[in-house]
């Protein structure tokens, strides 16, 4: 998987993608949620996250209190100790990883805490959301990181053009 190529294409098509996403925000098609779910499923039939893991290498998820409690319990740690060891508070006052790539990313791109991973990781790249137009800013950002997000927008543009 050529991440640089995806990022280059995403940058080249940024204006086109933004215009499309703004359009579906202004006037969402009636079948949008269905098309989104179907497109998401098709994209992930062809893209294997384990070949990439760029999200885990370059962006840190937001950790909720529930995430912290669940992961700390899994690691047999106190939540405060987990926070002290792995997290920091960012400029938006969110709890995020101290360092990247993610500490829990294994060398084979698997996740050592996959079954208890943060909600943000579980939902990434958020391409199966209902009312997807509510997160256009996030979709635009994720297309530069995630080949599946780029592929998703490309396909949804084609699917809705029919």
N, C-alpha and C positions, 0 to 999 in steps of 0.2 A: 504494500500500500504506500503510495507516494504522497506523504502529507504535504510536502511543499507544493506539489502540483494542485492539490485540493485547495490549499490556502490561496494560491495564486488565482485560481479560477474564481474562488469566492470573492476575492478582492476585486477582480475584473467585473464581476456581475453584481456587485454590491448595490449599485443604483437601481438596476433592473429588479433585483430581489426586494429591495425596500419599497419600490413603487408597487409591486405585486402585493406584498404583505399589507401595505397601507390600503390598497384597494379592497382586499377581503375584510379589512377592519371596518372600512366605511360601509360596505355592503356585503356582509357574509352570505355566501350561497346557502340555500336551505339544507343541502346535504353535506355541509362542510365537515361536521364531526365524523360522519361515516367515511368520507374521502380521506380525512386525516388519519383515521385508524387503519384503514386499508393500505394507505401509502406507507405508513410507519411499518406495518407488518411486512410488506413487500421489501422495503429497504433493508430491514434486518434479516431477511432471508439471504441477502447477498453480501452484507457487510458483517464481518466478524470483529467485534470489539477487541478480542484478544490479539488480533494482528496489529492493533494500533495503541490503545490505552493512552492516547494523547491527552485526554481529559485528566487522567490521573497524574500525568507527567507535568502538565502546564497550568492547571487550574485547581484550586482547592475548593471543596464544597463547604457550605455553611453547616455548622453542627448545631442542631437544636438540643434543648435540655434532654428530651427523650432519647435522641441519638447518643448523647454523652452517657446517660445512665445505662442504656442497652449495651453499648460497646465496652464501657468500663466493667460491667458485670461479666460480660463474655471474657474479658482479659483478666478477670479476678482482681480488679483494682477499685479503689475508691474513685468516684467521679472527680473529685478535686485533684487527685493524683494524676488521673488521665489528662485532665485539662492542663495541669502544670507541665506534664511531660510532652504533650503533642500539640496543644492549641495556643492560640494568641487571640487577642481582641483586635479587630481591624478598625480602620477609620470610620466605618459605618456602625461600629459597636457590635459587630457580628463575631461569633467564635469561629475561627478558621484554623487551618493547619499552620504550624510554625514555619514549616519548610516544604518545598516541592523538589522532586516528585513526592507523591504521597508516601508516607512511611510504610503504609500497608500494601503497597504495590510490590509484588514478587517479580523476580527477574524474567519470568515467563509471561508477564502481563496479567497474571491472575491476582486476585485480591485476598489477602490473608484473613480479612474479616468480612468476606462477601455476604455471608448469611445474616450479619448484623450491621452491614454498612449503613452510612447515613442516608436519610430519605432523599437528599439532593443527589446522591450517587445512584440510588435506585431509580430515580425518575429521569436522569440525564439520558439523552439531550432534550427531553421534554417535547418530543415530536408526536406524542400520542395523547396530548391534552385536548380536552373539550374546550371549545372557544379559543383555539390556538392564537387567534389575533390579539388576545389579551397579553400575550408575552412576545410580541414582535421584536422588541428590543433584545430580548434574550435569544431568540432564534437567530437574529442578525449576528450577535456575538458568537453563538455556538457554531455557526457555519464556518468561522475562521479556525475553529479548534477541531471540530468533529466532521469527518467525511460523511457520516450518516446524516447529519443535519443538513449539509450541503445537498446531498443526494435527495433528501426528503423534499426540500424546497424546489429543486429542479423538477422532480416528478409531480409534485402537487400543482405546479404551474401548468404542466402538460395535461394532467388529469382534469383540471378545472377549465382548461381551454377547450375541451371537447364539447 
